[in-house]
């Protein structure tokens, strides 16, 4: 696929901006749970086996990751174990904690292939016939597993990675929201999106944001969480409800440069905060997927210790969601009235 090739080529030449752009296209233009994921899985395994001449052991993957991580880290900011975990996942050697799934595996796997190859253009052309033959041999198996229908499964036992951890189309997802308040899986993706934004990892933040925006069930929970967290953080900073002037001042003092590393238009930092407090003029309101991406980036900038801060507020956010989920309007930013009581009683 052309988008996957662009990601691989960007990683090979160390072009972080192009890798981020390719990552965004992967998130918006292709399914991360179907054919693209299978292709990346195959290419990773093929390339590593080609390099070694045999099926790798965990130690082999550790050594490869150590040699290649400096180049990989140019296009992906994150823990040094990320590359090794991606390789381990492709060869079914990852523990549950190390497992890389869904959109992350597609993106990080494609970038890893680009780093591992000496010449992506010629090597991919040579691999293409093998990939096509493998695909034809296994296509009925993939179809039988529903890879082209509900996209909730991927290949197993050396064929395709599983993405059920993301909760997409899972019957238990809606039940878990009612039983536990916030869906654990989507909370973890939201947390990772904000942490990625905090450290300036555009690829990670955009990939996780897209996964939240287009995952199932479509109950509006991720957008509501971001909306609530933005309001909570601004109230926390000021000790009161903000005015337009307050938000303008916060945006000026906040690290707009870091926000701009995730979202091209730095002015959206102010606009998304104004939108969360219903203070934005109509032409400045931030909506839809843009609200989610800008909201994640804003929280990454505004929170000093995102991991600890998010865990601290989760019980309060959970209580609010349980109280309001029945009247919450899916896929929209809720009206102020839904949080009016919460801010009056809690602050």
N, C-alpha and C positions, 0 to 999 in steps of 0.2 A: 504494500500500500504506500502511496506517495507520502502521506503524512508521517508514517513510521520511518520512511527513508530520510525525510527531512530532519527528524529528531536524531537519527543515527549520525547523519552527516554533520549536524551541528555539534554533537558531542565529540565527534572525531576531530573536528578542527578547534574545539574549545570555545565555541561561540555561545556564551550563556544566554544572551538576548534571543538568539534564534532558537535555542533549546526551550526557553520559556514560551515563545510564540508557538512552537510545535506542540508543546505540552497543552497549551490552551486549545489548540485545534483538535488534539486527540480527545480532550475532554468534551468538546462540543460537536465534533463532526463524525465520530465513529463510536461504535459500541465497545466499551472496555470489557464486556463480559463474553463476547462471542469470538468472531473470526480473528480480530486483531490480537486478542490475548493469546489465542492458539499460535498465531504466527510468531509472536515475540517469544513465547515459550519454546517453540521449535528452534528459532534462530539462536537463542542463548545456548541451548543444549548442543546444537550443531557446532557453533563456534568454539565452545570450550573443548568439546571432544576432538575437534580438528586441531586445536592448539596442542593438546596433550597426547593424542593418539590413543586414548583409552577413556573409559568412563571415569570421571574424577571421584576422588575421595573427599571427605570434608577437609582434610589437610591440604589437598590440591587447591580447593576453592579458596581456602584461607590465604594461600600463597599468591594466587592470581589476584585476589582482591587487594592484597597488600601492595602488589606491584602497580596495579591500575588505578587505585583510589586517588592518587594526586591528580590525574587527568579527569577522573569522574567528578571530583569535588569542585572542579571549575564550573561545571554546569548544574550541579546539585549541591546545595548547602545542606549539611546535616551530619548526623553521626557517622563516624568512619565505618561502622558496621553495616551501613545501609547497602553498600555494594555487595558485600559478602552475603548478607541475608537474601538479597535478590537472587544471587547465584545458587544459594542453598535451596531456595524455594523451587527454582527450575528443576533441580535434581532430587527433589523430595528428601532433602537432608536438613530442612529447617525445623526447629522446634515450634511449638504453638506460638511462643513469644516472638520468634524470629520471622514467622511466616509473613510474606508480603503478598497482598491480594488486590484484586480488582484493578482500578485505574492506576494505582501505584505500580503494580507489577508491569502493566503495559508500558507506562512511561519510563520508569526506572530501568526496566528490561531493555527497552529500545535504546536508551542512552548508554547502557552498559555494553550492548552489542557494538555501538559506534565507537566506544573507547577500546574495545578488544580487537577490533579489525584494523588491519594496516591500510586497507583501501576499500571503504564501504561500497563504492560504486561497482568496482570489478568483482569483489567478493560476493556481493549480493546477487549480481548477475549469474555467477557460477553456482550459487546455492539455489537459485529460483527453481530449476528443474527438479531438484530433490524435494524442495518444499511442496511443489505442485503434486508430485507423485505421492508424498506422504499424506497430503490433504485428500486426494482422491481415494486412497486406501482407507481413510478413517472417517470420511464425511458422513456415512450412514450411522456410524457409532455416535458422532457428534449430534446428528439430527435426532437420534433416538433419545439422547440425553436432554433434548430441548434447548440446545445451545442457540438455535435460531428462532425460538419462540418466546420463552419467558426470560431468557438470558440470565436466569438465576443459578444455572449450573455451568460448570466448565469441565474440561476433560479430567479424568482421574487415571491413576496407575500408569503414569508415563504418557498420558495423552494431552490433558488440559488441566489447568489449575482450577481450584474451586473458589468461588467468590461468595458463597452463601453467608460468610461472616458479615458482609455488608448489609444484610437484611433486606435485600431487594426481592420483592415478590414473595417474601417468606410469610406464611400464614401466622407465624408467631409474632411478627413485628408489631401489628396493631394491638395484639393482646398484651405485649410487654409494655406498651405505652400506658395502658390502663392500669396494669398491675404495679408498675414501678415508677410511674410518672413520666420520666424521660427515658426514651429508648437508649439503652446502653451503647449500642453500636453507633448510632448517629451522634450521640454525645461524644464518643471517642473521636469520630471523624471531625466534628466541630472543634474539639480541643486541639487536634493535630493541625487543622487549618489555621487556627489562631496562633499556635506556637510557631508554625512555619512563617506566618506573616511577621511575628515578633523578631525572628532571626533573619528576616529578609529573604526567605526562600520562596521566590515567586512561583516556581514550578509546583512545589508542595502545597502552597496555599491555594493556587488556582485549581489544582487537581482535586483537592479535598472539597473546595467550595462547590465545584461542579457536581461531585458525587452527592453532596447534600441536596443541591438544587433539583436534581433529576432522579433521586432515589425514590423508593416506595416504602411505606404508603405515603400518598400525597396528602398529608393532613396539615401541612403548613407549620409543623413543629420546628424545623430548623430556622426558618425565617423568624418565627415568633421568639425563639431563643436569642437570636442575634439582636432583634429589636429590644427585647427586655434587657439584655446585657449592656447594650449601648446606653440605655436610659439609666440603668443602675450605676454604671461607671461614672457618668456625668454627674448624677446626683451625689455620688460618693465623693467626687472631687470638690464639689461646691458646697455640699451640705444643704442644698435646696434645689428646687426646680430651676433650670437654666433659662436665661433670656437669650435672644439672638446675639446680643453683644457678648455674653459669656461664651457662647459657642465659637464666635469669631475669634475671640481672644485665645481660647483653648487651641483652636486650629493653628493659630499663629505661633503659639509656643510649642505645640507638639512637633514631633519629628516628621514634618511633611516629606522630607527627602526619603525617609524609609518607607513611608506610605506610598510614595511614587514609584518605589521599586516593585511594588505589587500591582498597583493600579496606575495606569499611564497618566491619568488626569488627577493631579494632586489636589485640585479644588474640590474633588469629591469627598475629601476628608470632612470639610465643613458641611457640605450638602447632606451627607448621610447622617451626620449628627443632628442637623436641623430637621431632617425627615423623621428621625426617630422621635423627636419631641414635637412633631407637627408644627414646626416653625418655618418650614421651607416654603417659599413662593412656589406656585404651581410649576413654573419653568425650571425650578431647581430640585424638585422632588426626585428622589432616587428610588427606582422601582425594580421589581422582578429580580432576575439573576444579578443585575448590577448592584442592587441593594445588598444581596448576600455577599458578593465579592468585596464591595467597598466596606461593608460592615465588619467582615472578618479582618480586613486590613486595618481598619480603624481600631478595633479591639487589640490587635497585635501591637499597635503603637501606644495605645492609652494604658494598657495593663503593664505594670512594672514586673510582676512575677506571674505570668499567665497561668502556669500550671497550678500553683497554690491558690491564686485568686479565683480561678474557675471552680476548684473543688470547694472553696469556702462558700461560694454563693449558690452552689448547686441545690442544696436543700430548699432554699427560699424560692429559687426558680421552679423547682419541681412542684412545690405547693401551689404556686401561681398557675402553672400549666394544668394541674389536676382540677383546679377551680374553674378554669376558663376554656378548656379544650372543646367542650360541647358547643360553645357559641363562637369559637374562633373560626374565621373565614379562611379556608385553605388557599395557600399560595398568594396571600396578600399581607401587607403590613397592617396589623390591627388598628382599630380606632383608639384614641386616647382613653375612652371610657373603660376599656378593659383593664387598664393599669391604674386608673385613678384611685381606686380603693387601696390597692397595694402600697402606693407611695404615701398615702395619707396615714395608714396604720403603722407602716414599718419605719417611717422616718419622722 
